Amino acid sequence: MNRDLVLDAHCDTIKEALDEKLSITDVKYAFNLRDVREKLPYIQFLASFVDPEYTNEENGGFIRVNKILDKFYFEYDKYSEYITIIRKEDNLKEVVANNKLGVILTVENGSAISGNLDNIDLLYNRGIRIMSVTWNKDNELGCGAETINDTGLTTLGKKYIEKLNQKNILIDVSHLSKKGFYDVINISNKPIVATHSCANKLCKHHRNLTDEQIKEIARIKGVIGVCFYSKFLTNNIIATADDIVNHIEYIANLVGIEHVGLGSDFDGVCREDLPIDVKGVKDIDIIFNKMRKRGFSESDILKVSSSNFIRILKNNIF
């Protein structure tokens, strides 16, 4: 793949644009279609985040996720000349060959299926290729990262993992509880990803991954997208791009450079909670320049910037 290609494994822009009745071209968003034009080719995992508040009504999660996807396709219809929805390997080649924005559609919070496994098929048909299990709170599939009583995955949650494997939908373990994480490890017959998580050893936070979890993801050939949320990066008041590189370097030293990438969480995180020098997609190259100064090779920078996640896409969703 082109060494200039960047892949970001998580942002929440499309949900924000829906709720605020704005376009994803609006530069108020950390990821937006104007700034990213200066960075093409670029691949963005666009999350449809289902807040637990939408799950109180019957089929609420499924209704909500489809409204978010409707918003994406509305935007796509307007700007399709430079956006490619990635559903197969040929789409990846098109992104690079034609200098386009590639979009992988993802779901954040398995409550999007409203407890009905058949809804996974419908979401797959709408382009979804990556799905998480929980958000921070417990749901019908299992326990989230903020759980009080960690019982892991429910019976339905275990069937959910099996179904995602069958559909070649990549499983995202960000936001899962620890027991839920290990349940996924034990059930899944495919690699998993953590689209936006950091290393707990560097910054103690219930959303960050322990060394043991990082090693398990690497053992089954998965990838971790380092999140840019300041509270995941450092226990100091202010975070910088160097803190992002600290987590990249730590994970690389622990399990190998092949298992780490980027997962910004742009627009899921407020601008003030991002590093002072990485406030949006326009600043993404600062991370790679910091890596060069640390002595990372161009080959290793390419792995982090895109090719690690590209590898897992090629091997597991196409």
Steps between C-alpha positions, in 0.01 A plus 500: 500500500601863451719622789299824505176316572357564846239282670315615812303224668239708684309826487146605591448780252199358318300465823589855602404635159163326524422636847616853416335501156829594334706360214817301555666765285472740796844595633365509856558125493845358571446266208329674211484462124672832434814448707538138397520599133850629574597157637378263230526208459348440841289227658259583781306252710171689550318384812127490550492541877181391674475680832330282765232769534353379169457142618217561747232473232421189298748460212647836604860403433424368153291805413780729619779327308298513180438873542876552531561287192231692312692818583822350367342392173337843461848656528652234279252569222617863496874430511536157342740631236783477749370248756523121463310274739730208570317168480755293304872501424456671164362801688830530686690512173259763369564725801874509435491500120249786484617699803167467681354478847419142589230438759456187710162509675502379859261463793590610852281317752341169410167627633463616140346159426232544770556143616421347161790317335324515163556876504872430453419382148309820429785717628749301294290569192517871582879482495595437863826305524611555863288481815572536869316318778431763765560864569604591856175374652370145525256392230314187392823358352734547792680729741657831406821660621319682783321191631460452874456121487703351215326185382636523145288414200140384525375194314373733227837676498683176434267425209560855378876435479443177308267677258751781436762236420262332257429830323870600482421806710806603701450506878598816686576451872538866596259582787468138614546385858800282577300178533307589186830550322625153594166346405546647151857371485380150589205496259622683190672297229627817332731785603346789692574870515482770764418795277565773760683394815832573669747325732400487865864472605563856380168648612281323752142515376222239491475546121866423440641156428720308742824345378330160509215622280742657253691172482179306437401731213846456349493123553196468275649745248279796590569875501456779755414852386656748742234749611573874514284571807725683746363312802601169338844631403639655817426570864636851445264792437618558143568240229708542185579298189797363692256323730337334200843384386577378853207257477593394146857436614392316814268262314759447226768414757264268686355298211644631173441791265259282296230533765455874541328770296295817548147536641452871558144513636463835324161655575432238763745702709459876545772712337619622842558137604732429206877558513592867469675444166263241347156658483377340180573314179703795372758434776544126442847529343637643824482149646709351221757779524530432873552132421782587260670703770476198732683288242209303354578381147282599206394136478382503862322833455314353203388205713360732765352751257304245301640162403436316828127568479507443122643153566224406739234631261639298210527183703173516689216700346532450125 
